[in-house]
Each structure stands twice: as C-alpha cells, then as structure tokens.
Amino acid sequence: MTVNSRPARPVILGQNQYGKAENRVVKITRDGATHHIKDLNVSVALSGDMEDVHYSGSNAHVLPTDTTKNTVFAFAKEHGIESAEQFGIHLARHFVTSQEPIQRARIRIEEYAWERIATSDANSKFIGADEVKHSFVRKGQETRLTQITYDGSSFEVVSGLKDLTVMNSTNSEFWGYVKDKYTTLQEAHDRILATSVSARWRFNWTDDEQKTPHWEKSYEQVKKHMLQAFAETYSLSLQQTMYQMGVRIINNRSEIDEVRFSLPNKHHFLVDLEPFGLKNDNEVYFAADRPYGLIEATILRDGCEPRIPVDLTNL
C-alpha cells in the first residue's frame, strides 16, 4: 500500500451567513377610523467576521438570530412600514452600522397585499360604508418581493413579484419551429398564451435618500408596463412577449437597469370533441399543469452588466 506523504491541505471556511428567516410581521396603521395593512415575511441574513464561531465555537461576534427577529418587529413599530424596500433598507443599515463584526446584511421580503372590502351604503340597517374602514380581503394576484443588500457603503435593491398569472385568449401563434422524428406538436395560428410571471428588477438607486415615496409608485408602474406589454404584444412566441415586457419596463422606468423573467408556459391544449360529434372551434381546452415549457431571460439597459441570479429561487 502506497502511503501519501504529502501534508494534508488546510480546510478553509468559505462564504457563510446566518440570520432569522421568515419573520411574519403585520403592521396596522390607524388613521382615525381608517386602517391600513402592511403584511410582510422578512428574512435576515448577516455575514462578516464570523470565522471564530465556526472554528472554535466562540460567539463573541454573533448577534443572536432571536435578536434579529426582535429587531424586525421593533422596527415595524419604531419606523413604520412605508414600503417593503424602505423597511428593508432601515434593517440592513442598522445591522451593518450597529455591529462591527457584521459587514454585510441581506434582507429578503415577501409582501402580501390586502384590499379594503366594499360595504353596503350608509342607509343599511347594518354598519354603513362610511363607518367601515377596517375590513380587508387578501388579494390573490401576486406576491411582491424585494431583496436589500448593504455592505456599509452602498445599497443594492432588487424587487419583483411571483405568481402573477396572466392569459391572452387570442393574438398568439406558434409555428415554423424545428421538427424532427420526435415532434408531434401541431402548429398553432390561434392559441391561448398563459403564464405565471416570476420577475425581478434591479434598481440603479444606490442610496435611500428622498426615495421613500417612490418605491410604491415604482412597483405599480413596473407592473403596469409589464401587463400592458403582455396584453398588447401580438405574440409569435412566449420569448417575444417576455422580451417586450422587459423592453417596456426599461424604456419607461429610468430607475430600472435589469429585469429577469422566469415564465412557465401554462399550456392549453384543444380537446378533441369529434368522438362526441362536436366541433371544437377554439373553445374548449385542457389546461395542463405539467410538464411545462420554462422560458427565462434577462433584459438589460444598454451598457449595464447583469447581476440578478439566473436562478430566481436564489434571490
């Protein structure tokens, strides 16, 4: 048996981080009888001078994850929640500037939207609409997302959404594609185009000065341009539609430099009704949930480098 006399190489600690994940915080703002809701799921990840806790178990540089959880809830009270982005900026800056060993903070936030329930008129025998301003129903359109990273000198903010399901019932085709001996898909000159949008966009804002009121408007406008592009593009492929969604955002929102999309093609196949003596004139479809085509791309402002991860689940 040959003995390897070469000394063992040292084992080195690589990238590491720690924190408290999925802190569910609901903030009610009471403006007299009118209430407002912010419903967030906040995850904190901290990194920096943390070698000793890994090598020797010394916790001298470790801020407990329970403390990070408490900070999230305390900041909801002390700073309020004007927007997910602004709340994340407050948290990221606090952790980096208040604890010397912490050199980088990453805050990921999911926001769940609520809308006010419309009530009956004030002449009802029940509580009137002029009195009820505290009842809400959870919106089911999409989940809003943001990630804030702070390294002590600058912020990087990437926001987005997931589970925004959209459909065009016409103005979509798919034909002229490569065919080989395994191809069975029939060309379509009038089809349903549907997808569940997962998107992230990167801001070129690197500080949080005078930006507080703009985060909400930016999200609303990005979503508006995204949806308008989906609706107004006569589509020959989902790739074409996706590109136009990104172009519309970049061209209309100067604060956005990069957009990353992941779009599953929610296939709708015409059902063969001929065995029942019926003609299916693009009316009845089978909605297949899997397998599905997955279309992904990054759309960039000219001169900008991509920084959003290809795998959006890692953001």
N, C-alpha and C positions, 0 to 999 in steps of 0.2 A: 504494500500500500504506500502510495506516494504521499508524503506529508508536505503540505503547503507551508513553507517557512516565511512567506510574505506576511508582514504585520497586517492585522485587520484594520480596515479603514474606519475612521470615526463615524458614528451615526449622527447626523445633523438634523436639527429641528427645522422644518420648513414653514411655509405660511401657516398661520394659525389665527384663530379668533374665538371669541366667546361672547355670550350675552344671553338675554332673555327673549325667547321667541313667542310670538302670537299673544301679546298683551291686548285683550279686548277692552277698549275704553269707550264709553258712551258719554258724551258731554251734552247736557241740556242747557241751552241759553234761554233764560226767561226775560223776554222783553215785554214786561207787563203781562197781559193775558196771552200774548203771542209767544209761542215757544219755537225754538229751532234745535235741530238734532245734528250732531256730528258723531258718526258711528265708525270707529277705526279698529283695525287689527294691526298692532305695531310690533315689529321685531327689531331688536337692537343687537348689533354685532360690533365688538370692540377689539382692537389689536394694537400692538406696540411692544414695550419692553416686558415680555412675558416668558422669557427663557427660564428663569428660576423656578417658576411654578411647574414647568414641565420636567425640568432636570432634577430638582430636589424636593419639589412639593411646597416650597415657600410661597405663602400667599401675600407677601409684603406688598406686591404691586397689583393685587387683584381687588377690583371693586366687585363686591358680590352681585351675582345676577339678580338676587332679590332686590338689591338697591336700584338696579336699572329699572326693574318693574315698578318700584315705588316712585321713581323719578317720572316715569311716563304719566302716572296718574296725578302726581303733584303738579306737573307742568300743565296738564289739562285744566287744572284749577287756576294756577298762577298766571299762565299766559293765554289761556283760552285756546280754541282751535279755529282759527280763521280759514285755514286751508290745510290739507294734508302736507303739502310741500313746506309751508311756513312752520308748521308744528315740528316736522322732521328736522328742519334747519335749526330750530331752537335746541332740540335734543342733541343733535350731532355736535354743535358748537359747545354745549355745556360739558359733554363727556370729555372732549379733547382739551378744553381750556381749564377744566377744574381738576383734572387728574394728570399729573406729569407723566406717568408711565404710559398713558393711553395716547397714542399718536394718530390714530385713525378711527373714525366711527362711521358705521354704515347703518342707516335707518331705512327699513322697508315698511311700507304702509299699504294696507288694503283699506279702501273706504267703501262702505255700504250705504247707498243712498235711500232716503226716505222722502215721501211727498205727503203733503197735507191732504187729509180726507175731506172731500167736498161734502158739505152738510146741507140739510134742507133749509128753507127760508126761515126768516126770523119769526114769522107768524105761526110756525108749527107749535103744537102743544108740547113738543119736546124742546130741549135746549136749542136755540136758534143758531144759524151760521155765524151771526155777528158775535156770538159768545164762545163758540168752539174754535179754538186756535191751537189746540194741543193734541190733536189726534192725527196719526200718521199711518201710512201703509208703506211697507218696504217695496221699493222699486225692484223690478226684476230684469232690467235691461242688461246691465253690465256691472262689473266690479271695477272701481277705479283704483289705480296703483301708483305708487311713487317710491323711488329709492333716492336717498340723500347720502352722499359720501363727503366727509370733511377730513382734511389732513392737516389742519392747523393754519393753512394759508388760503385755501380756496375750496369752494363747494362744487360738486358736480351733481346735478339733479336730472334724473331720468324718470319721467312719468309715463303713464299708459293706462290701458284697460284690458280686460279679458272677458270672454263670454258674452260679447255683443253679437247676437245672432241676427243676420240680415238676409234678405231674399229679394231677387228680381224674378218675377214670374214670366218674363219675356225679355226681348232685346239681348239675348245671349245665344251664341252659337259655339260649336266646337267641331271642326272638320279640317281636313288637309294634313292630318298628323301622320307620323311614320307608322307603317303597317308591316308586320311580319307574320309568320305562320301561326303565332300565338294570339294574334289580335282578333278579338271578337266584337269589340265595341263598335256600335254603329255611329256614323256621323250624324250630328245634330245641327239643324239650322234654326231651331227654335226650342230652347230648353230653359229649365229653371236653373238659376245660378244662386246658390246659397252657401253661406259660410258663417263660422263663429269667429269673429275677429279677436285676435290677440295682438296687441300693438304696444310698442314702447317708443317714446321720442325723447331725444336729448336736448336740453336747453343750452344755449350759449351764455346764459346768465351765470356768472361765477361768484356773485355775492348776493346778499339778501336785502340790500338797501332798496328802499322805495318799491319793493316788488310785492308787498303783501296783497294789495287788491287785484294784482294781475294773474295770480295763479289760477283762480277760479275762472276768470274770463278766458284765459289761455286754453284751459281744458275744454270749456264749452265750445270755443271756436275750432279747436283741432278736431273735436268730434263732429262738429257741423260740417267742416270741409271734407272729412273722411266719408261721411254718409252721403253728402251731395255728390262726391265723385263716384261712389258706388252706384248711386241711382242714375246718374247722368251719363255714364260711360256705356256706349253700345259695345258689348263685350264679345270678343272672339276667343278669349281665354281668361281664366282667373288671374293669370300672371299680368295680363294687360290691365285689368281692372285694379289689381293691387298696386301696380306702378302708378297709375293715375291717382289713386288715393294718396300715395306718398307725395307725388308732384304737387297736388292741390294744397297739401299741408305746407310743404317747403315754400311754395310760391306766395302763400298768404300769411304765413306766420314767421316773421323775421327772427323770433327768439328760438326757433327750432332749426337745428343743423342736421339732424339724423333721425330717421324713422325706420324701425324694424318691425316687419309684419310676419306673423305665422298664421296662415289661413288654411284650415282644413276644408276641403271641398265636400260640402254636405250633399252627396249625390241624391238626385231624384230621378228614378227610372220609370218610364211609361209602363203601365201594366198592360199586359196582353189580354184584352177583353173579347177577342174573337171567339174563343171557345164558348162564350155565352151569347154569341150572336150580336155583340155590341161593338160599335166603333169608338175607339179612344182617340179623339181629336185633341190631343194635348190637354186633356182634362184631368185624368186620374193617374197619380204617380205613387210609386212605392218609395218611401223615404228610408234610405239605407244608412245606418249609423256607423257601420264598419264592414270591411276596411274602407279607408278614405284616402284620397289624394291629399298630400300636405304640401302647400305652396308657401315658400318663405323667401324673403329678400330684404335687403337694406337699401333705402333710398336716401341719398346724401346731397347736401348743398355742395355745389362745385367748390373744390379746394379744401373740403373737410375730410378728416380721416374717420373711419368707423371705429366706435368704441363700445357700442352696445353688443353684448354677447350674442352669438348666433343662437345658442340655446336659451330661450327666454325664461325657462324654468330656473335658470341660474341667476336671474336678476331679481 
